[in-house]
């Protein structure tokens, strides 16, 4: 089963998603703590006119999953990012890699 995480549903017309607290709020909004990553997967959808997804927002939204899955490849199999352009994906992959190298970054 695939569950969509459509950032355009957050109730704003945001084109830039920033801040770990905002990502954590989005995580609650989408009830991501209820997802069983062994039997479900996620698909990240963003507004067509997206300008940026800040790494802190992304980690607020998905950091718990990154820590739990503990593998960049496995995480990006769990989270379908095929709708995200390569420009944004470079930043997101770098964020995930950094956290996996130093899990304490999630405590900042």
N, CA, C and O atoms as CSV, one atom per row, in Angstrom:
chain,resi,resn,atom,element,x,y,z
A,1,UNK,N,N,0.843,-1.183,0.000
A,1,UNK,CA,C,0.000,0.000,0.000
A,1,UNK,C,C,0.889,1.248,0.000
A,1,UNK,O,O,1.880,1.322,0.728
A,2,UNK,N,N,0.520,2.209,-0.818
A,2,UNK,CA,C,1.268,3.465,-0.916
A,2,UNK,C,C,0.403,4.585,-0.346
A,2,UNK,O,O,-0.763,4.739,-0.708
A,3,UNK,N,N,1.000,5.354,0.547
A,3,UNK,CA,C,0.308,6.507,1.136
A,3,UNK,C,C,0.969,7.775,0.602
A,3,UNK,O,O,2.190,7.919,0.669
A,4,UNK,N,N,0.162,8.690,0.073
A,4,UNK,CA,C,0.690,9.952,-0.447
A,4,UNK,C,C,0.936,10.946,0.687
A,4,UNK,O,O,0.121,11.101,1.596
A,5,UNK,N,N,2.073,11.604,0.602
A,5,UNK,CA,C,2.400,12.730,1.472
A,5,UNK,C,C,2.468,13.924,0.533
A,5,UNK,O,O,3.517,14.241,-0.028
A,6,UNK,N,N,1.328,14.574,0.376
A,6,UNK,CA,C,1.175,15.661,-0.587
A,6,UNK,C,C,1.309,16.993,0.149
A,6,UNK,O,O,0.386,17.431,0.835
A,7,UNK,N,N,2.458,17.621,-0.001
A,7,UNK,CA,C,2.731,18.857,0.742
A,7,UNK,C,C,1.771,19.984,0.395
A,7,UNK,O,O,1.619,20.922,1.177
A,8,UNK,N,N,1.128,19.912,-0.748
A,8,UNK,CA,C,0.157,20.950,-1.096
A,8,UNK,C,C,-1.097,20.866,-0.222
A,8,UNK,O,O,-1.909,21.791,-0.228
A,9,UNK,N,N,-1.266,19.789,0.518
A,9,UNK,CA,C,-2.434,19.601,1.393
A,9,UNK,C,C,-2.242,20.221,2.777
A,9,UNK,O,O,-3.127,20.123,3.627
A,10,UNK,N,N,-1.108,20.850,3.006
A,10,UNK,CA,C,-0.821,21.406,4.324
A,10,UNK,C,C,-1.589,22.689,4.628
A,10,UNK,O,O,-1.420,23.266,5.702
A,11,UNK,N,N,-2.414,23.134,3.716
A,11,UNK,CA,C,-3.268,24.276,3.993
A,11,UNK,C,C,-2.646,25.626,3.719
A,11,UNK,O,O,-3.154,26.652,4.172
A,12,UNK,N,N,-1.573,25.636,2.997
A,12,UNK,CA,C,-0.972,26.912,2.622
A,12,UNK,C,C,-0.586,26.838,1.149
A,12,UNK,O,O,-0.631,25.773,0.535
A,13,UNK,N,N,-0.223,27.941,0.616
A,13,UNK,CA,C,0.246,27.967,-0.768
A,13,UNK,C,C,1.767,28.047,-0.798
A,13,UNK,O,O,2.351,28.656,-1.695
A,14,UNK,N,N,2.393,27.430,0.186
A,14,UNK,CA,C,3.845,27.507,0.330
A,14,UNK,C,C,4.558,26.931,-0.884
A,14,UNK,O,O,4.144,25.929,-1.468
A,15,UNK,N,N,5.634,27.596,-1.237
A,15,UNK,CA,C,6.513,27.132,-2.303
A,15,UNK,C,C,7.883,26.780,-1.742
A,15,UNK,O,O,8.726,26.200,-2.426
A,16,UNK,N,N,8.086,27.148,-0.472
A,16,UNK,CA,C,9.319,26.859,0.241
A,16,UNK,C,C,8.924,26.214,1.564
A,16,UNK,O,O,8.115,26.764,2.312
A,17,UNK,N,N,9.493,25.049,1.850
A,17,UNK,CA,C,9.196,24.329,3.080
A,17,UNK,C,C,10.460,24.328,3.930
A,17,UNK,O,O,11.478,23.749,3.552
A,18,UNK,N,N,10.378,24.992,5.091
A,18,UNK,CA,C,11.552,25.173,5.938
A,18,UNK,C,C,11.211,24.877,7.396
A,18,UNK,O,O,10.055,24.963,7.811
A,19,UNK,N,N,12.246,24.527,8.164
A,19,UNK,CA,C,12.139,24.418,9.610
A,19,UNK,C,C,11.741,23.042,10.102
A,19,UNK,O,O,10.733,22.475,9.682
A,20,UNK,N,N,12.559,22.520,11.004
A,20,UNK,CA,C,12.254,21.205,11.572
A,20,UNK,C,C,10.901,21.182,12.276
A,20,UNK,O,O,10.162,20.213,12.104
A,21,UNK,N,N,10.533,22.213,13.073
A,21,UNK,CA,C,9.213,22.179,13.715
A,21,UNK,C,C,8.073,22.095,12.684
A,21,UNK,O,O,7.071,21.421,12.921
A,22,UNK,N,N,8.230,22.773,11.551
A,22,UNK,CA,C,7.205,22.694,10.506
A,22,UNK,C,C,7.141,21.293,9.907
A,22,UNK,O,O,6.058,20.785,9.616
A,23,UNK,N,N,8.299,20.675,9.725
A,23,UNK,CA,C,8.325,19.302,9.237
A,23,UNK,C,C,7.695,18.340,10.233
A,23,UNK,O,O,6.975,17.422,9.842
A,24,UNK,N,N,7.962,18.548,11.518
A,24,UNK,CA,C,7.364,17.707,12.557
A,24,UNK,C,C,5.852,17.890,12.591
A,24,UNK,O,O,5.116,16.922,12.782
A,25,UNK,N,N,5.383,19.124,12.406
A,25,UNK,CA,C,3.938,19.362,12.340
A,25,UNK,C,C,3.322,18.669,11.133
A,25,UNK,O,O,2.227,18.113,11.217
A,26,UNK,N,N,4.029,18.707,10.016
A,26,UNK,CA,C,3.544,18.020,8.819
A,26,UNK,C,C,3.511,16.517,9.058
A,26,UNK,O,O,2.591,15.841,8.596
A,27,UNK,N,N,4.494,15.985,9.769
A,27,UNK,CA,C,4.509,14.556,10.101
A,27,UNK,C,C,3.258,14.173,10.874
A,27,UNK,O,O,2.643,13.140,10.609
A,28,UNK,N,N,2.887,15.012,11.832
A,28,UNK,CA,C,1.650,14.776,12.593
A,28,UNK,C,C,0.433,14.878,11.684
A,28,UNK,O,O,-0.468,14.043,11.755
A,29,UNK,N,N,0.401,15.899,10.829
A,29,UNK,CA,C,-0.727,16.110,9.922
A,29,UNK,C,C,-0.984,14.871,9.053
A,29,UNK,O,O,-2.132,14.480,8.842
A,30,UNK,N,N,0.088,14.266,8.557
A,30,UNK,CA,C,-0.032,13.097,7.683
A,30,UNK,C,C,-0.065,11.774,8.464
A,30,UNK,O,O,-0.129,10.704,7.859
A,31,UNK,N,N,-0.023,11.841,9.794
A,31,UNK,CA,C,-0.077,10.648,10.658
A,31,UNK,C,C,1.004,9.632,10.276
A,31,UNK,O,O,0.734,8.434,10.182
A,32,UNK,N,N,2.210,10.112,10.060
A,32,UNK,CA,C,3.282,9.231,9.603
A,32,UNK,C,C,3.774,8.271,10.676
A,32,UNK,O,O,4.379,7.248,10.355
A,33,UNK,N,N,3.526,8.584,11.940
A,33,UNK,CA,C,3.929,7.648,12.978
A,33,UNK,C,C,3.041,6.403,12.990
A,33,UNK,O,O,3.368,5.411,13.642
A,34,UNK,N,N,1.923,6.455,12.275
A,34,UNK,CA,C,1.020,5.309,12.180
A,34,UNK,C,C,1.360,4.380,11.019
A,34,UNK,O,O,0.746,3.323,10.876
A,35,UNK,N,N,2.324,4.758,10.194
A,35,UNK,CA,C,2.677,3.958,9.019
A,35,UNK,C,C,3.593,2.807,9.437
A,35,UNK,O,O,4.574,3.008,10.153
A,36,UNK,N,N,3.263,1.619,8.986
A,36,UNK,CA,C,4.121,0.453,9.208
A,36,UNK,C,C,5.019,0.327,7.984
A,36,UNK,O,O,4.575,-0.118,6.925
A,37,UNK,N,N,6.277,0.718,8.128
A,37,UNK,CA,C,7.179,0.775,6.982
A,37,UNK,C,C,7.457,-0.598,6.378
A,37,UNK,O,O,7.995,-0.683,5.274
A,38,UNK,N,N,7.103,-1.669,7.079
A,38,UNK,CA,C,7.324,-3.010,6.518
A,38,UNK,C,C,6.231,-3.400,5.534
A,38,UNK,O,O,6.455,-4.253,4.675
A,39,UNK,N,N,5.058,-2.798,5.642
A,39,UNK,CA,C,3.958,-3.180,4.754
A,39,UNK,C,C,3.408,-2.016,3.937
A,39,UNK,O,O,2.600,-2.228,3.032
A,40,UNK,N,N,3.828,-0.801,4.235
A,40,UNK,CA,C,3.375,0.375,3.506
A,40,UNK,C,C,4.586,1.135,2.991
A,40,UNK,O,O,5.707,0.949,3.464
A,41,UNK,N,N,4.337,1.982,2.025
A,41,UNK,CA,C,5.373,2.898,1.566
A,41,UNK,C,C,4.731,4.265,1.384
A,41,UNK,O,O,3.509,4.414,1.409
A,42,UNK,N,N,5.588,5.251,1.200
A,42,UNK,CA,C,5.123,6.628,1.050
A,42,UNK,C,C,5.538,7.168,-0.312
A,42,UNK,O,O,6.543,6.750,-0.888
A,43,UNK,N,N,4.742,8.103,-0.807
A,43,UNK,CA,C,5.082,8.817,-2.045
A,43,UNK,C,C,5.019,10.302,-1.717
A,43,UNK,O,O,3.979,10.812,-1.299
A,44,UNK,N,N,6.134,10.988,-1.909
A,44,UNK,CA,C,6.213,12.420,-1.636
A,44,UNK,C,C,5.768,13.197,-2.867
A,44,UNK,O,O,6.332,13.056,-3.952
A,45,UNK,N,N,4.748,14.015,-2.674
A,45,UNK,CA,C,4.233,14.883,-3.730
A,45,UNK,C,C,4.423,16.326,-3.294
A,45,UNK,O,O,4.200,16.673,-2.134
A,46,UNK,N,N,4.835,17.158,-4.233
A,46,UNK,CA,C,5.095,18.563,-3.920
A,46,UNK,C,C,4.357,19.448,-4.920
A,46,UNK,O,O,4.003,19.001,-6.011
A,47,UNK,N,N,4.127,20.709,-4.542
A,47,UNK,CA,C,3.505,21.633,-5.493
A,47,UNK,C,C,4.368,21.783,-6.750
A,47,UNK,O,O,5.596,21.745,-6.677
A,48,UNK,N,N,3.723,21.951,-7.883
A,48,UNK,CA,C,4.453,22.098,-9.150
A,48,UNK,C,C,5.406,23.277,-9.137
A,48,UNK,O,O,6.457,23.239,-9.777
A,49,UNK,N,N,5.045,24.324,-8.412
A,49,UNK,CA,C,5.869,25.529,-8.383
A,49,UNK,C,C,6.795,25.565,-7.161
A,49,UNK,O,O,7.160,26.640,-6.686
A,50,UNK,N,N,7.168,24.394,-6.661
A,50,UNK,CA,C,8.068,24.286,-5.513
A,50,UNK,C,C,9.376,25.023,-5.786
A,50,UNK,O,O,9.977,24.892,-6.852
A,51,UNK,N,N,9.793,25.794,-4.798
A,51,UNK,CA,C,11.083,26.470,-4.877
A,51,UNK,C,C,12.132,25.681,-4.098
A,51,UNK,O,O,13.243,25.474,-4.587
A,52,UNK,N,N,11.783,25.235,-2.876
A,52,UNK,CA,C,12.771,24.520,-2.070
A,52,UNK,C,C,12.111,23.712,-0.965
A,52,UNK,O,O,11.068,24.080,-0.425
A,53,UNK,N,N,12.757,22.599,-0.652
A,53,UNK,CA,C,12.468,21.839,0.565
A,53,UNK,C,C,13.759,21.883,1.376
A,53,UNK,O,O,14.757,21.265,1.005
A,54,UNK,N,N,13.729,22.605,2.466
A,54,UNK,CA,C,14.892,22.729,3.338
A,54,UNK,C,C,15.164,21.394,4.017
A,54,UNK,O,O,14.232,20.662,4.350
A,55,UNK,N,N,16.430,21.078,4.220
A,55,UNK,CA,C,16.778,19.796,4.836
A,55,UNK,C,C,16.191,19.669,6.238
A,55,UNK,O,O,15.823,18.568,6.648
A,56,UNK,N,N,16.096,20.759,6.973
A,56,UNK,CA,C,15.542,20.668,8.325
A,56,UNK,C,C,14.053,20.306,8.279
A,56,UNK,O,O,13.590,19.523,9.109
A,57,UNK,N,N,13.303,20.856,7.332
A,57,UNK,CA,C,11.896,20.488,7.163
A,57,UNK,C,C,11.785,19.007,6.805
A,57,UNK,O,O,10.993,18.271,7.395
A,58,UNK,N,N,12.584,18.586,5.835
A,58,UNK,CA,C,12.554,17.205,5.368
A,58,UNK,C,C,12.858,16.233,6.507
A,58,UNK,O,O,12.202,15.199,6.637
A,59,UNK,N,N,13.853,16.568,7.332
A,59,UNK,CA,C,14.201,15.691,8.441
A,59,UNK,C,C,13.178,15.754,9.571
A,59,UNK,O,O,12.984,14.768,10.281
A,60,UNK,N,N,12.530,16.884,9.745
A,60,UNK,CA,C,11.413,16.925,10.690
A,60,UNK,C,C,10.283,16.028,10.236
A,60,UNK,O,O,9.612,15.395,11.051
A,61,UNK,N,N,10.075,15.974,8.939
A,61,UNK,CA,C,9.009,15.163,8.351
A,61,UNK,C,C,9.368,13.683,8.317
A,61,UNK,O,O,8.530,12.840,8.637
A,62,UNK,N,N,10.597,13.355,7.937
A,62,UNK,CA,C,10.965,11.956,7.712
A,62,UNK,C,C,12.150,11.456,8.547
A,62,UNK,O,O,12.568,10.309,8.386
A,63,UNK,N,N,12.691,12.284,9.425
A,63,UNK,CA,C,13.867,11.888,10.190
A,63,UNK,C,C,13.673,10.626,11.005
A,63,UNK,O,O,14.582,9.799,11.080
A,64,UNK,N,N,12.516,10.458,11.616
A,64,UNK,CA,C,12.258,9.241,12.390
A,64,UNK,C,C,12.348,8.009,11.505
A,64,UNK,O,O,12.831,6.963,11.939
A,65,UNK,N,N,11.888,8.126,10.272
A,65,UNK,CA,C,11.940,7.009,9.335
A,65,UNK,C,C,13.379,6.727,8.915
A,65,UNK,O,O,13.786,5.571,8.808
A,66,UNK,N,N,14.145,7.788,8.679
A,66,UNK,CA,C,15.553,7.619,8.309
A,66,UNK,C,C,16.276,6.859,9.421
A,66,UNK,O,O,17.016,5.916,9.144
A,67,UNK,N,N,16.067,7.261,10.672
A,67,UNK,CA,C,16.719,6.594,11.795
A,67,UNK,C,C,16.269,5.141,11.903
A,67,UNK,O,O,17.095,4.254,12.118
A,68,UNK,N,N,14.996,4.892,11.759
A,68,UNK,CA,C,14.456,3.542,11.923
A,68,UNK,C,C,14.937,2.619,10.803
A,68,UNK,O,O,15.303,1.473,11.064
A,69,UNK,N,N,14.940,3.098,9.585
A,69,UNK,CA,C,15.313,2.270,8.438
A,69,UNK,C,C,16.825,2.124,8.340
A,69,UNK,O,O,17.324,1.067,7.954
A,70,UNK,N,N,17.563,3.186,8.690
A,70,UNK,CA,C,19.027,3.161,8.835
A,70,UNK,C,C,19.792,2.781,7.571
A,70,UNK,O,O,20.889,2.227,7.652
A,71,UNK,N,N,19.227,3.072,6.420
A,71,UNK,CA,C,19.908,2.832,5.143
A,71,UNK,C,C,19.352,3.817,4.126
A,71,UNK,O,O,18.138,3.929,3.956
A,72,UNK,N,N,20.243,4.526,3.456
A,72,UNK,CA,C,19.785,5.504,2.473
A,72,UNK,C,C,19.006,4.818,1.348
A,72,UNK,O,O,17.924,5.272,0.977
A,73,UNK,N,N,19.545,3.743,0.813
A,73,UNK,CA,C,18.862,3.045,-0.279
A,73,UNK,C,C,17.495,2.525,0.157
A,73,UNK,O,O,16.506,2.706,-0.553
A,74,UNK,N,N,17.436,1.883,1.319
A,74,UNK,CA,C,16.171,1.347,1.815
A,74,UNK,C,C,15.180,2.472,2.104
A,74,UNK,O,O,13.986,2.331,1.841
A,75,UNK,N,N,15.672,3.591,2.645
A,75,UNK,CA,C,14.779,4.720,2.916
A,75,UNK,C,C,14.149,5.232,1.631
A,75,UNK,O,O,12.945,5.487,1.592
A,76,UNK,N,N,14.952,5.388,0.569
A,76,UNK,CA,C,14.405,5.923,-0.674
A,76,UNK,C,C,13.625,4.879,-1.475
A,76,UNK,O,O,13.008,5.220,-2.484
A,77,UNK,N,N,13.640,3.635,-1.051
A,77,UNK,CA,C,12.690,2.647,-1.587
A,77,UNK,C,C,11.366,2.781,-0.856
A,77,UNK,O,O,10.300,2.638,-1.454
A,78,UNK,N,N,11.439,3.057,0.444
A,78,UNK,CA,C,10.248,3.276,1.262
A,78,UNK,C,C,9.547,4.573,0.853
A,78,UNK,O,O,8.318,4.629,0.801
A,79,UNK,N,N,10.328,5.610,0.564
A,79,UNK,CA,C,9.786,6.919,0.182
A,79,UNK,C,C,10.017,7.130,-1.308
A,79,UNK,O,O,11.146,7.336,-1.752
A,80,UNK,N,N,8.939,7.076,-2.067
A,80,UNK,CA,C,8.997,7.322,-3.512
A,80,UNK,C,C,9.136,8.824,-3.736
A,80,UNK,O,O,8.246,9.605,-3.400
A,81,UNK,N,N,10.258,9.205,-4.302
A,81,UNK,CA,C,10.518,10.622,-4.578
A,81,UNK,C,C,10.605,10.864,-6.085
A,81,UNK,O,O,11.216,11.838,-6.525
A,82,UNK,N,N,10.002,9.988,-6.863
A,82,UNK,CA,C,10.112,10.092,-8.318
A,82,UNK,C,C,9.488,11.372,-8.869
A,82,UNK,O,O,9.777,11.757,-10.002
A,83,UNK,N,N,8.649,12.026,-8.095
A,83,UNK,CA,C,8.026,13.273,-8.540
A,83,UNK,C,C,8.863,14.509,-8.191
A,83,UNK,O,O,8.492,15.633,-8.529
A,84,UNK,N,N,9.993,14.290,-7.514
A,84,UNK,CA,C,10.856,15.392,-7.091
A,84,UNK,C,C,11.986,15.541,-8.101
A,84,UNK,O,O,12.638,14.560,-8.458
A,85,UNK,N,N,12.218,16.772,-8.564
A,85,UNK,CA,C,13.279,16.939,-9.565
A,85,UNK,C,C,14.665,16.762,-8.939
A,85,UNK,O,O,14.840,16.875,-7.726
A,86,UNK,N,N,15.625,16.487,-9.787
A,86,UNK,CA,C,16.978,16.148,-9.351
A,86,UNK,C,C,17.622,17.265,-8.531
A,86,UNK,O,O,18.379,16.990,-7.600
A,87,UNK,N,N,17.335,18.497,-8.861
A,87,UNK,CA,C,17.877,19.631,-8.112
A,87,UNK,C,C,17.541,19.513,-6.620
A,87,UNK,O,O,18.415,19.675,-5.769
A,88,UNK,N,N,16.287,19.234,-6.314
A,88,UNK,CA,C,15.863,19.098,-4.917
A,88,UNK,C,C,16.358,17.792,-4.318
A,88,UNK,O,O,16.701,17.742,-3.137
A,89,UNK,N,N,16.398,16.735,-5.120
A,89,UNK,CA,C,16.808,15.428,-4.612
A,89,UNK,C,C,18.251,15.420,-4.117
A,89,UNK,O,O,18.561,14.724,-3.151
A,90,UNK,N,N,19.119,16.162,-4.745
A,90,UNK,CA,C,20.513,16.216,-4.294
A,90,UNK,C,C,20.587,16.669,-2.840
A,90,UNK,O,O,21.316,16.086,-2.037
A,91,UNK,N,N,19.841,17.694,-2.512
A,91,UNK,CA,C,19.828,18.216,-1.141
A,91,UNK,C,C,19.219,17.196,-0.176
A,91,UNK,O,O,19.733,17.003,0.926
A,92,UNK,N,N,18.145,16.555,-0.579
A,92,UNK,CA,C,17.484,15.598,0.300
A,92,UNK,C,C,18.358,14.373,0.547
A,92,UNK,O,O,18.447,13.891,1.677
A,93,UNK,N,N,18.998,13.872,-0.496
A,93,UNK,CA,C,19.897,12.718,-0.330
A,93,UNK,C,C,21.073,13.073,0.586
A,93,UNK,O,O,21.486,12.273,1.425
A,94,UNK,N,N,21.596,14.272,0.411
A,94,UNK,CA,C,22.709,14.716,1.255
A,94,UNK,C,C,22.267,14.787,2.723
A,94,UNK,O,O,23.027,14.408,3.614
A,95,UNK,N,N,21.070,15.259,2.973
A,95,UNK,CA,C,20.546,15.336,4.340
A,95,UNK,C,C,20.429,13.955,4.962
A,95,UNK,O,O,20.816,13.750,6.112
A,96,UNK,N,N,19.900,13.018,4.208
A,96,UNK,CA,C,19.745,11.651,4.712
A,96,UNK,C,C,21.117,11.042,4.995
A,96,UNK,O,O,21.320,10.422,6.039
A,97,UNK,N,N,22.049,11.217,4.074
A,97,UNK,CA,C,23.403,10.681,4.261
A,97,UNK,C,C,24.055,11.245,5.511
A,97,UNK,O,O,24.673,10.511,6.283
A,98,UNK,N,N,23.917,12.550,5.708
A,98,UNK,CA,C,24.512,13.201,6.877
A,98,UNK,C,C,23.950,12.631,8.173
A,98,UNK,O,O,24.697,12.373,9.117
A,99,UNK,N,N,22.640,12.436,8.219
A,99,UNK,CA,C,22.015,11.899,9.431
A,99,UNK,C,C,22.484,10.475,9.688
A,99,UNK,O,O,22.730,10.097,10.833
A,100,UNK,N,N,22.607,9.691,8.636
A,100,UNK,CA,C,23.032,8.306,8.827
A,100,UNK,C,C,24.486,8.229,9.287
A,100,UNK,O,O,24.868,7.280,9.973
A,101,UNK,N,N,25.293,9.212,8.919
A,101,UNK,CA,C,26.679,9.249,9.376
A,101,UNK,C,C,26.780,9.700,10.835
A,101,UNK,O,O,27.665,9.260,11.569
A,102,UNK,N,N,25.863,10.581,11.248
A,102,UNK,CA,C,25.885,11.108,12.605
A,102,UNK,C,C,24.448,11.281,13.089
A,102,UNK,O,O,23.862,12.353,12.935
A,103,UNK,N,N,23.891,10.245,13.664
A,103,UNK,CA,C,22.494,10.225,14.075
A,103,UNK,C,C,22.185,11.330,15.090
A,103,UNK,O,O,21.027,11.716,15.246
A,104,UNK,N,N,23.215,11.843,15.783
A,104,UNK,CA,C,22.995,12.917,16.761
A,104,UNK,C,C,22.488,14.201,16.095
A,104,UNK,O,O,21.944,15.074,16.771
A,105,UNK,N,N,22.663,14.319,14.783
A,105,UNK,CA,C,22.150,15.500,14.081
A,105,UNK,C,C,20.631,15.626,14.240
A,105,UNK,O,O,20.084,16.726,14.164
A,106,UNK,N,N,19.971,14.519,14.455
A,106,UNK,CA,C,18.513,14.553,14.640
A,106,UNK,C,C,18.125,15.168,15.985
A,106,UNK,O,O,16.969,15.539,16.185
A,107,UNK,N,N,19.070,15.275,16.892
A,107,UNK,CA,C,18.794,15.835,18.205
A,107,UNK,C,C,18.968,17.340,18.248
A,107,UNK,O,O,18.655,17.967,19.260
A,108,UNK,N,N,19.460,17.931,17.168
A,108,UNK,CA,C,19.715,19.383,17.160
A,108,UNK,C,C,18.433,20.167,17.102
A,108,UNK,O,O,18.461,21.397,17.088
